[in-house]
Structure formats: structure tokens, C-alpha cells
Amino acid sequence: MAAEARVRAFRLGLGAETRAAWALRLTGWRIVARRFAEGPAEVDLIALRGRTLAFVEVKARADLATAAEAVSERQQRRIRRAAEAFLARRPVYAGYVVTFDVVLVCPGRWPKRLPNAFGF
């Protein structure tokens, strides 16, 4: 039973990431990486628009308020570490503006991007 719940949650997360990626693409962003991981550091999406590189956490919940509250301090540290690892291996992005965004995904609603949701 617990395994089924994990599989269901995993699929929900993948679907939310796909919706978030399409919403970003339709607003001019190019997806550079999905599910980037370096050790325990992980970020859902990395997107590029102009000279801005966004490290994006996707949260799928029943409503926007619950989704917005779901990014913990621990997750923020994990995303920052992933950003550091990504940038260290890709000097081509040196000098780009880096943002940490959150995309909230709720049933029946267009994904909502929260730019600069937390700092470096």
C-alpha cells in the first residue's frame, strides 16, 4: 500500500513538472535541465530566458496557498546546493542573473510562477 502511494505521488510530481515546464516555455523560458541532481542536491527545473537562469521548484497541491507553503528551508538549501553544483560545472552561465523560483500547480488552474521566491 505504501509503495502504491509513493508511485502515485511520483507520477503526480512528474505531471506537475511537465505542466510547469510547458507554462514556462509558453512564457518565453527555455528548459535547460529537468530533475537536475548532484548528490543530495536536487532541483526540479532549470530554465533560461535572456540572461536570467532560474532554478525552479515545482509544488503540486490541492490549492495555491498550501502549495506556496510547501517549500521548506531544507528544500531551499538543497536547491541552492544544486544551483552551485550546476553553475560550477557550466562556466558559460557565469555572469547570468540567477533566481530561485517556485511554480505552484493546482488542479484546474494554470501553473503560477513565483519569481525570486527565496534568495541565494
N, C-alpha and C positions, 0 to 999 in steps of 0.2 A: 504494500500500500504506500509506504513512504517513497519507494522507488518511482511509482506512478506519479506521485505528487511532484517529485523532482523533475521528471521528464516533462510534465505539463508546465511547470514553471520555466524550464529551459526553453520550451517551444514558445511560450508567451514572450519571453525575453527576446528571442530571435525575431519574432514577428514585430515586436515593438522597435527593435533596432532597424529593421528593414523599413518600417513606416517612417522612422526618424530620418534615416538616410535619404529616402525619397523626398521628404519635406525639405531637407537641407538642399538637395540637388535642385529642386524646383525654385529655390530662392537664391540660386547662384553659387552655391558651395560645391566643391569637388571633393568627394570622399577619397582620402589618401590611404586610410587604413581602417579596417574593422577588427574589433576584438584584439587590439594590439596588447601583447603581454610580454613582460620581461621579468622573470622570476615571479614574485608575489605582486608586482606592479601590473595593473591592467586598466585599460580604458576602452570603452565601447566603440567610439568612432573618433577618427581624426579627420578634420575637414579643413579645406583651404579655400579662401576667397580673397583674391588680390594678394596683399602681403600680410594677411591675417591667418594664423594657424590656430584652429580651435580644437581643443581636447574636450570631447563631448561624452558626458554620462547620460544614459537613457534610463528613464524610470517609468515603468508602466504600473499604473494603479487604477482603482475604480473612479477616482476623481482627481482633479488638479491639485487641490490642497494637500491631499495625502501623498501624492507623487512628489510635490515640492519639498515636503518634509523628510523624504526618504534618503537624501544624500547625507550620510553621517560624516563626522570629522575623520574617521578611519578611512572611509572611501575617498575623501578628498586627498588625504596623504597618499593613498595608493595611486590615484590619478596623477598627482604631482610627480611621484617617482617614475611613473610610466612616461610622462612628458619629458623628464630629464633624460631617461634612457633613450627615448626616440630621438631627441634633439642631439644627444651626444654622438649618435651613430649617423646622423644626417646633417652634416655641416651646411648643406645647401640652404637650410632654413634659418641659419644664423642671421640675426637682424630682423626677422619677421616679428610681428606683433603676436604674442601668444595670449589666448584667452581660454578660460575654463568655463564651458557652457553646460547647461543641463537641458535636455529635451524631455518634456513631460508628455506621456502618451496615455490617453484615456479612451475607453470605448465610445465610439460615435462622435469623436471630436478630432479636429485637425491637431497634429502634434504642436506643442507650444515650446518655443526655444527661449530659454532664459540666458541671455548673453552675460558673460562675466559673473557667473553665479558665485564664484569664490576666487580668491587670489592665489598667486604663486607663492 
